[in-house]
Each structure stands twice: as C-alpha cells, then as structure tokens.
Amino acid sequence: MARHQRARRLKLRQLEIIVAVAETGSMAKAAARLAVTQPAISRAIADAEHDLGVSLFDRSPQGVVPTDYGRALLRRGIAAFDEIDQGVKDIEFLADPSAGEVRIGSGAGLAEGIVLAAINRLSRQYPRVVYDIGITDGLALYERLRDRTIEVGFGLQSPETERFEDIGLEPLYEESMLVVAGTNSPWARRRKIELGELVNERWTWPPPPSRFDMLVVEAFRASGLKPPRAAVSTPALNVRISLAATGPFLAVVPAGVMSAPGKYPSVRVLPVGLPGSLRQVAIFTLKKRALSPLAQRFIDCAREAAGPLAKHSAAKRAR
C-alpha cells in the first residue's frame, strides 16, 4: 500500500488517541481521558502503526514515549486539530462577531502595557470577548505559538528571533524603561535628577541574564557610572512596584505599564534618564497559520494602542 494511501486510512479518532497517549504517557491514562477502554486505545495505536508501517511509540513498564515517527506525526496532528478548532471559531465569529476567545502570550510588563491597552480598546466594542493571557516570553513564547496554545504573542525583538523561520514578527514600537519611587520618597519631589545621584540607592529590577538586566547595567555604564547591584532581583513587576511604593526602593519598570494615568497612584516616575534602554516590542505569530478574525482584530487594536507609546519613545530618543 502506498504511503499516501496509508495516511488516508488514518482516522481523526486515531489521531486524537495518539495525541492523548503522547500527552499522558500512558495507555490507561489516555483511555480515562477519552472515556474508552484501554484495549480500544491499544487497538487504535496498533492499527495506526500497521497502516503507516512504522512504530509510533516505544513501550516500557514505565509507560510509552513517542518514537521519531510518532513525534513527526504529533507535530502535524496538533496543527491539524488546531486548524479544525480555528475553523469552528471562524464559524462562531461569522455567526456572532461580538463574542469569542483570544489566546495571548506576553511577558509580565507587556501584559500590563500594550496587551492591557489593546484589551481596553477591543472590550469597548466587543464586551463579550474572552481573553486568555499566558505570562511567558523568550523561547517559551515561541514554543507556545508552535504548540498552538496561544495565537498571538507580544515580546521583545532580539537577534535570536531572526533565526526561527517559522516565527513571524511585526515591530510595534520602542519602549523605554523608567525609574519609579514611592510618593513619600524624597526623590519624588525632585524636578530633575542625575543618574549618578541614585547609584547608592536600593534598587530592584529583573535578574541576569535577562535582557532587562543587561539594558539597565548598560545604561549606568553609558553614563560613566559603575552599575549598582540590585538589592532585590525579581522578574515580578508587581513586586518591584510594591517595593517602590512601600519602602526605600527605586524600581525599574517598562514605560508601557505607567502609560495609563493614575494606574499606580502610590508611585511616581522620577525625572531621570536611563540612556540606551530602549527595547523593541514586537507582535509574534506562527507563519503559515491563519489567524482567527478575532485575533486579527486584537492585533489591529494593539497597533492603534502602540501609537502613543511609539511617540513617547521617539520624544525620549530626541531628548
């Protein structure tokens, strides 16, 4: 039997079973998930292996793991189920364009900045839309796009992103980083501050080897200063802002999170520059994957929301 004829005999139900077995690592667990008997699972896997002429799983007392053939089929299988799911969503959107779900991946700072701004815009038009936001960035963001667990990603453009031929990106704007302090801090009353005056303060920003840390360190060096060591290193944006609001800390945060007036009334942006600290924010999608109409509308809203942020960064660069 020709290989393409074998592939035609592979039923969607068999593919669903193969995915379930791979995800659970067990025939018994896959049977429980799909509410069928274990012999039915074993038979479906055996029939698929016979039709394809290859072994899809390695069996052992500890469970089952996909072979190279199995992993190849799984990659396409996940994409196939995703396309079917997208087709159902497209139909639902055509039937009711005011509702639906958008799955988004983003770093914590961008989630509170550009992603939140886009949600606010889209929600005014379509209040019934549901948003599933996963906090992730870097390589994990690309993997979630490949796994189809998110449809749109927001992250920072870097040289490594150009290496992935399956990941598409659209630059949105350059985002600067700001220094914030609590409203009761003596620094909050100053109209102008030189970065050198703050070297000996207690700082909080994300830990190395993050790009955020690298940009902060380089900002001090560009000003001819020895970079201080962060007293609290954490990627948690809410922790950094809370430390600034309630204690003697200076926090470094993305400009986007402070773009909404009154969002963080307990902190003030200090009038001090961090030279060279601009970050290129981009939208990431998976190439050769058709976006749902709702995801496309979300991207359109993100482009609109990026306008003021881009102008702010341009003005900062001009100074």
Contacts in CASP RR format, 6 or more apart in sequence:
PFRMAT RR
TARGET T0000
AUTHOR 0000-0000-0000
METHOD contacts of the structure
MODEL  1
MARHQRARRLKLRQLEIIVAVAETGSMAKAAARLAVTQPAISRAIADAEH
DLGVSLFDRSPQGVVPTDYGRALLRRGIAAFDEIDQGVKDIEFLADPSAG
EVRIGSGAGLAEGIVLAAINRLSRQYPRVVYDIGITDGLALYERLRDRTI
EVGFGLQSPETERFEDIGLEPLYEESMLVVAGTNSPWARRRKIELGELVN
ERWTWPPPPSRFDMLVVEAFRASGLKPPRAAVSTPALNVRISLAATGPFL
AVVPAGVMSAPGKYPSVRVLPVGLPGSLRQVAIFTLKKRALSPLAQRFID
CAREAAGPLAKHSAAKRAR
1 51 0 8 1.000
3 52 0 8 1.000
6 51 0 8 1.000
6 52 0 8 1.000
6 53 0 8 1.000
7 52 0 8 1.000
9 51 0 8 1.000
10 48 0 8 1.000
10 51 0 8 1.000
10 52 0 8 1.000
13 44 0 8 1.000
14 44 0 8 1.000
14 45 0 8 1.000
14 47 0 8 1.000
14 48 0 8 1.000
15 73 0 8 1.000
15 77 0 8 1.000
15 80 0 8 1.000
15 81 0 8 1.000
16 34 0 8 1.000
16 81 0 8 1.000
17 30 0 8 1.000
17 34 0 8 1.000
17 41 0 8 1.000
17 44 0 8 1.000
17 45 0 8 1.000
18 44 0 8 1.000
18 45 0 8 1.000
18 48 0 8 1.000
18 56 0 8 1.000
18 70 0 8 1.000
18 73 0 8 1.000
18 74 0 8 1.000
18 77 0 8 1.000
19 74 0 8 1.000
19 77 0 8 1.000
19 78 0 8 1.000
19 81 0 8 1.000
20 30 0 8 1.000
20 33 0 8 1.000
20 34 0 8 1.000
20 41 0 8 1.000
21 27 0 8 1.000
21 30 0 8 1.000
21 41 0 8 1.000
21 45 0 8 1.000
21 57 0 8 1.000
21 64 0 8 1.000
22 57 0 8 1.000
22 66 0 8 1.000
22 70 0 8 1.000
22 74 0 8 1.000
23 30 0 8 1.000
24 30 0 8 1.000
24 33 0 8 1.000
25 63 0 8 1.000
25 64 0 8 1.000
25 65 0 8 1.000
26 63 0 8 1.000
26 64 0 8 1.000
27 38 0 8 1.000
27 41 0 8 1.000
27 42 0 8 1.000
27 45 0 8 1.000
27 63 0 8 1.000
27 64 0 8 1.000
28 38 0 8 1.000
30 41 0 8 1.000
31 37 0 8 1.000
31 38 0 8 1.000
31 40 0 8 1.000
31 41 0 8 1.000
34 41 0 8 1.000
45 56 0 8 1.000
45 57 0 8 1.000
48 56 0 8 1.000
49 55 0 8 1.000
49 56 0 8 1.000
52 69 0 8 1.000
52 73 0 8 1.000
54 67 0 8 1.000
54 69 0 8 1.000
54 70 0 8 1.000
55 67 0 8 1.000
55 69 0 8 1.000
56 66 0 8 1.000
56 67 0 8 1.000
56 69 0 8 1.000
56 70 0 8 1.000
56 73 0 8 1.000
57 64 0 8 1.000
57 65 0 8 1.000
57 66 0 8 1.000
57 67 0 8 1.000
57 70 0 8 1.000
58 64 0 8 1.000
58 65 0 8 1.000
58 66 0 8 1.000
58 67 0 8 1.000
66 74 0 8 1.000
78 147 0 8 1.000
78 148 0 8 1.000
79 148 0 8 1.000
79 289 0 8 1.000
81 148 0 8 1.000
82 148 0 8 1.000
82 289 0 8 1.000
83 290 0 8 1.000
86 290 0 8 1.000
86 292 0 8 1.000
89 100 0 8 1.000
89 101 0 8 1.000
89 292 0 8 1.000
89 294 0 8 1.000
90 292 0 8 1.000
90 293 0 8 1.000
92 99 0 8 1.000
92 100 0 8 1.000
93 100 0 8 1.000
93 292 0 8 1.000
93 293 0 8 1.000
93 294 0 8 1.000
97 126 0 8 1.000
97 293 0 8 1.000
98 126 0 8 1.000
98 127 0 8 1.000
98 128 0 8 1.000
98 129 0 8 1.000
99 126 0 8 1.000
99 128 0 8 1.000
99 129 0 8 1.000
99 130 0 8 1.000
100 128 0 8 1.000
100 129 0 8 1.000
100 130 0 8 1.000
100 294 0 8 1.000
101 129 0 8 1.000
101 130 0 8 1.000
101 131 0 8 1.000
101 132 0 8 1.000
101 294 0 8 1.000
102 129 0 8 1.000
102 130 0 8 1.000
102 131 0 8 1.000
102 132 0 8 1.000
102 151 0 8 1.000
102 152 0 8 1.000
102 292 0 8 1.000
102 294 0 8 1.000
102 295 0 8 1.000
102 298 0 8 1.000
103 132 0 8 1.000
103 134 0 8 1.000
103 149 0 8 1.000
103 150 0 8 1.000
103 151 0 8 1.000
103 152 0 8 1.000
104 115 0 8 1.000
104 131 0 8 1.000
104 132 0 8 1.000
104 133 0 8 1.000
104 134 0 8 1.000
104 150 0 8 1.000
104 151 0 8 1.000
104 152 0 8 1.000
104 153 0 8 1.000
104 154 0 8 1.000
104 298 0 8 1.000
105 111 0 8 1.000
105 133 0 8 1.000
105 134 0 8 1.000
105 135 0 8 1.000
105 136 0 8 1.000
105 141 0 8 1.000
105 144 0 8 1.000
105 150 0 8 1.000
105 152 0 8 1.000
105 153 0 8 1.000
105 154 0 8 1.000
106 115 0 8 1.000
106 133 0 8 1.000
106 134 0 8 1.000
106 135 0 8 1.000
106 136 0 8 1.000
106 137 0 8 1.000
106 141 0 8 1.000
106 153 0 8 1.000
106 154 0 8 1.000
106 155 0 8 1.000
107 135 0 8 1.000
107 136 0 8 1.000
107 137 0 8 1.000
107 141 0 8 1.000
107 154 0 8 1.000
107 155 0 8 1.000
108 135 0 8 1.000
108 235 0 8 1.000
108 236 0 8 1.000
108 237 0 8 1.000
109 237 0 8 1.000
109 253 0 8 1.000
109 254 0 8 1.000
109 256 0 8 1.000
109 257 0 8 1.000
110 137 0 8 1.000
110 154 0 8 1.000
110 155 0 8 1.000
110 254 0 8 1.000
110 256 0 8 1.000
110 281 0 8 1.000
111 133 0 8 1.000
111 134 0 8 1.000
111 135 0 8 1.000
111 154 0 8 1.000
112 237 0 8 1.000
112 256 0 8 1.000
112 257 0 8 1.000
113 254 0 8 1.000
113 256 0 8 1.000
113 257 0 8 1.000
113 259 0 8 1.000
113 260 0 8 1.000
114 154 0 8 1.000
114 172 0 8 1.000
114 173 0 8 1.000
114 256 0 8 1.000
114 281 0 8 1.000
114 302 0 8 1.000
114 305 0 8 1.000
114 306 0 8 1.000
114 309 0 8 1.000
115 133 0 8 1.000
115 154 0 8 1.000
115 302 0 8 1.000
116 260 0 8 1.000
117 259 0 8 1.000
117 260 0 8 1.000
117 302 0 8 1.000
117 305 0 8 1.000
118 298 0 8 1.000
118 301 0 8 1.000
118 302 0 8 1.000
118 304 0 8 1.000
118 305 0 8 1.000
119 131 0 8 1.000
119 301 0 8 1.000
120 305 0 8 1.000
121 301 0 8 1.000
121 304 0 8 1.000
121 305 0 8 1.000
122 129 0 8 1.000
122 297 0 8 1.000
122 298 0 8 1.000
122 301 0 8 1.000
123 129 0 8 1.000
126 297 0 8 1.000
129 294 0 8 1.000
134 144 0 8 1.000
134 150 0 8 1.000
136 144 0 8 1.000
137 155 0 8 1.000
137 156 0 8 1.000
138 155 0 8 1.000
138 156 0 8 1.000
139 160 0 8 1.000
141 150 0 8 1.000
141 153 0 8 1.000
141 155 0 8 1.000
141 284 0 8 1.000
142 161 0 8 1.000
142 164 0 8 1.000
142 167 0 8 1.000
142 284 0 8 1.000
144 150 0 8 1.000
145 151 0 8 1.000
145 153 0 8 1.000
145 167 0 8 1.000
145 284 0 8 1.000
145 285 0 8 1.000
145 286 0 8 1.000
146 166 0 8 1.000
146 286 0 8 1.000
148 286 0 8 1.000
148 289 0 8 1.000
151 285 0 8 1.000
151 291 0 8 1.000
151 292 0 8 1.000
151 295 0 8 1.000
152 283 0 8 1.000
152 284 0 8 1.000
152 285 0 8 1.000
152 291 0 8 1.000
152 295 0 8 1.000
152 298 0 8 1.000
152 299 0 8 1.000
153 283 0 8 1.000
153 284 0 8 1.000
153 285 0 8 1.000
154 172 0 8 1.000
154 281 0 8 1.000
154 282 0 8 1.000
154 283 0 8 1.000
154 284 0 8 1.000
154 302 0 8 1.000
155 281 0 8 1.000
155 282 0 8 1.000
155 284 0 8 1.000
156 211 0 8 1.000
156 279 0 8 1.000
156 280 0 8 1.000
156 281 0 8 1.000
156 282 0 8 1.000
157 169 0 8 1.000
157 171 0 8 1.000
157 280 0 8 1.000
157 281 0 8 1.000
157 282 0 8 1.000
158 211 0 8 1.000
161 167 0 8 1.000
161 169 0 8 1.000
161 282 0 8 1.000
161 284 0 8 1.000
165 287 0 8 1.000
166 286 0 8 1.000
166 287 0 8 1.000
166 288 0 8 1.000
167 284 0 8 1.000
167 285 0 8 1.000
167 286 0 8 1.000
167 287 0 8 1.000
168 284 0 8 1.000
168 285 0 8 1.000
168 286 0 8 1.000
168 287 0 8 1.000
169 282 0 8 1.000
169 283 0 8 1.000
169 284 0 8 1.000
169 285 0 8 1.000
170 282 0 8 1.000
170 283 0 8 1.000
170 285 0 8 1.000
170 299 0 8 1.000
171 280 0 8 1.000
171 281 0 8 1.000
171 282 0 8 1.000
172 281 0 8 1.000
172 282 0 8 1.000
172 283 0 8 1.000
172 302 0 8 1.000
172 303 0 8 1.000
172 306 0 8 1.000
172 309 0 8 1.000
172 310 0 8 1.000
173 281 0 8 1.000
173 306 0 8 1.000
173 307 0 8 1.000
173 309 0 8 1.000
173 310 0 8 1.000
173 313 0 8 1.000
174 278 0 8 1.000
174 279 0 8 1.000
174 280 0 8 1.000
174 281 0 8 1.000
174 310 0 8 1.000
174 313 0 8 1.000
174 314 0 8 1.000
174 317 0 8 1.000
175 254 0 8 1.000
175 255 0 8 1.000
175 256 0 8 1.000
175 278 0 8 1.000
175 279 0 8 1.000
175 280 0 8 1.000
175 281 0 8 1.000
175 309 0 8 1.000
175 313 0 8 1.000
176 255 0 8 1.000
176 274 0 8 1.000
176 277 0 8 1.000
176 278 0 8 1.000
176 279 0 8 1.000
176 312 0 8 1.000
176 313 0 8 1.000
176 316 0 8 1.000
177 212 0 8 1.000
177 215 0 8 1.000
177 216 0 8 1.000
177 219 0 8 1.000
177 252 0 8 1.000
177 253 0 8 1.000
177 254 0 8 1.000
177 255 0 8 1.000
177 274 0 8 1.000
177 277 0 8 1.000
177 279 0 8 1.000
178 252 0 8 1.000
178 253 0 8 1.000
178 254 0 8 1.000
178 255 0 8 1.000
178 258 0 8 1.000
178 269 0 8 1.000
178 270 0 8 1.000
178 274 0 8 1.000
179 198 0 8 1.000
179 250 0 8 1.000
179 251 0 8 1.000
179 252 0 8 1.000
179 269 0 8 1.000
179 270 0 8 1.000
179 272 0 8 1.000
179 273 0 8 1.000
179 274 0 8 1.000
180 241 0 8 1.000
180 244 0 8 1.000
180 250 0 8 1.000
180 251 0 8 1.000
180 253 0 8 1.000
180 258 0 8 1.000
180 264 0 8 1.000
180 267 0 8 1.000
180 268 0 8 1.000
180 269 0 8 1.000
180 270 0 8 1.000
181 187 0 8 1.000
181 188 0 8 1.000
181 244 0 8 1.000
181 249 0 8 1.000
181 250 0 8 1.000
181 251 0 8 1.000
181 267 0 8 1.000
181 268 0 8 1.000
181 270 0 8 1.000
182 188 0 8 1.000
182 244 0 8 1.000
182 245 0 8 1.000
182 246 0 8 1.000
182 247 0 8 1.000
182 266 0 8 1.000
182 267 0 8 1.000
182 268 0 8 1.000
183 245 0 8 1.000
183 265 0 8 1.000
183 266 0 8 1.000
183 267 0 8 1.000
183 268 0 8 1.000
185 244 0 8 1.000
185 248 0 8 1.000
185 268 0 8 1.000
187 193 0 8 1.000
187 198 0 8 1.000
187 201 0 8 1.000
187 250 0 8 1.000
187 270 0 8 1.000
188 268 0 8 1.000
188 270 0 8 1.000
190 270 0 8 1.000
190 271 0 8 1.000
191 271 0 8 1.000
192 271 0 8 1.000
193 270 0 8 1.000
193 271 0 8 1.000
193 272 0 8 1.000
194 272 0 8 1.000
195 219 0 8 1.000
195 220 0 8 1.000
195 223 0 8 1.000
195 225 0 8 1.000
195 272 0 8 1.000
195 273 0 8 1.000
195 274 0 8 1.000
196 223 0 8 1.000
196 225 0 8 1.000
198 250 0 8 1.000
198 270 0 8 1.000
198 272 0 8 1.000
199 220 0 8 1.000
199 225 0 8 1.000
199 226 0 8 1.000
199 228 0 8 1.000
200 228 0 8 1.000
201 228 0 8 1.000
201 248 0 8 1.000
201 249 0 8 1.000
201 250 0 8 1.000
202 231 0 8 1.000
202 232 0 8 1.000
202 248 0 8 1.000
202 249 0 8 1.000
202 250 0 8 1.000
203 228 0 8 1.000
203 229 0 8 1.000
203 230 0 8 1.000
203 231 0 8 1.000
203 232 0 8 1.000
203 249 0 8 1.000
203 250 0 8 1.000
203 251 0 8 1.000
203 252 0 8 1.000
204 230 0 8 1.000
204 231 0 8 1.000
204 232 0 8 1.000
204 233 0 8 1.000
204 234 0 8 1.000
204 239 0 8 1.000
204 240 0 8 1.000
204 243 0 8 1.000
204 244 0 8 1.000
204 249 0 8 1.000
204 250 0 8 1.000
204 251 0 8 1.000
204 252 0 8 1.000
205 212 0 8 1.000
205 213 0 8 1.000
205 216 0 8 1.000
205 230 0 8 1.000
205 233 0 8 1.000
205 240 0 8 1.000
205 251 0 8 1.000
205 252 0 8 1.000
206 212 0 8 1.000
206 213 0 8 1.000
206 233 0 8 1.000
206 234 0 8 1.000
206 235 0 8 1.000
207 213 0 8 1.000
207 230 0 8 1.000
207 233 0 8 1.000
207 234 0 8 1.000
207 235 0 8 1.000
208 214 0 8 1.000
208 233 0 8 1.000
210 235 0 8 1.000
211 279 0 8 1.000
212 235 0 8 1.000
212 252 0 8 1.000
212 279 0 8 1.000
213 230 0 8 1.000
213 233 0 8 1.000
215 274 0 8 1.000
215 276 0 8 1.000
215 277 0 8 1.000
215 279 0 8 1.000
216 227 0 8 1.000
216 252 0 8 1.000
216 274 0 8 1.000
216 277 0 8 1.000
217 227 0 8 1.000
218 276 0 8 1.000
218 277 0 8 1.000
219 273 0 8 1.000
219 274 0 8 1.000
219 275 0 8 1.000
219 276 0 8 1.000
219 277 0 8 1.000
220 226 0 8 1.000
220 227 0 8 1.000
220 228 0 8 1.000
221 227 0 8 1.000
222 275 0 8 1.000
222 276 0 8 1.000
223 275 0 8 1.000
231 249 0 8 1.000
232 239 0 8 1.000
232 240 0 8 1.000
232 243 0 8 1.000
232 249 0 8 1.000
234 240 0 8 1.000
237 253 0 8 1.000
237 254 0 8 1.000
237 257 0 8 1.000
240 249 0 8 1.000
240 251 0 8 1.000
240 252 0 8 1.000
240 253 0 8 1.000
241 251 0 8 1.000
241 253 0 8 1.000
241 257 0 8 1.000
241 264 0 8 1.000
241 267 0 8 1.000
243 249 0 8 1.000
243 251 0 8 1.000
244 250 0 8 1.000
244 251 0 8 1.000
244 267 0 8 1.000
245 264 0 8 1.000
245 266 0 8 1.000
245 267 0 8 1.000
246 266 0 8 1.000
250 270 0 8 1.000
251 267 0 8 1.000
252 274 0 8 1.000
254 279 0 8 1.000
255 309 0 8 1.000
255 312 0 8 1.000
255 313 0 8 1.000
256 309 0 8 1.000
257 263 0 8 1.000
257 264 0 8 1.000
258 264 0 8 1.000
258 269 0 8 1.000
259 308 0 8 1.000
259 309 0 8 1.000
259 312 0 8 1.000
278 313 0 8 1.000
278 316 0 8 1.000
278 317 0 8 1.000
281 306 0 8 1.000
281 309 0 8 1.000
283 299 0 8 1.000
283 302 0 8 1.000
285 291 0 8 1.000
291 299 0 8 1.000
END
